[in-house]
Amino acid sequence: ALAAAMRSAGIEPMQSEGGFFLVGDTSSLTVPDKYMQDTTPAMPSMTRDWALCRWFALEHGIVAIPCSPFYSPENRELGKDLVRFAFCKTDDTLQEAYDAFSKIPQH
């Protein structure tokens, strides 16, 4: 259900062998400029994945985890298009996620 929801928003889920998260490739989405230019105490130099996660949370009610913080500073760019979503949720919550994902504009 979560993989279908992600695809409905233009996010390609990556193949997984198990766990509680799905990683998605968000390279087909355009992050609004205001989120790319924003800064936070936790991210003084905004990365694309972090900006995308803030956009999803603040405008779409979807909480995602940016992947770039899991990379070393010199390789952080490798995670710029990747975000994680937890799928250890109830069926009702996953349906709400599907509905929210389907409203994300694709560019």
Buried (B, 14 or more C-beta within 10 A) or exposed (E): EBBEBBEBBBBBBEEEEEEEBBBBBBEEBEBBEEBBEBEEEEBEEBBBBBBBBBBBEEEBEBEBBBBBEEBEEEEBEEBBBBBBBBBEBEEEBBEBBBEBBEEBEEE
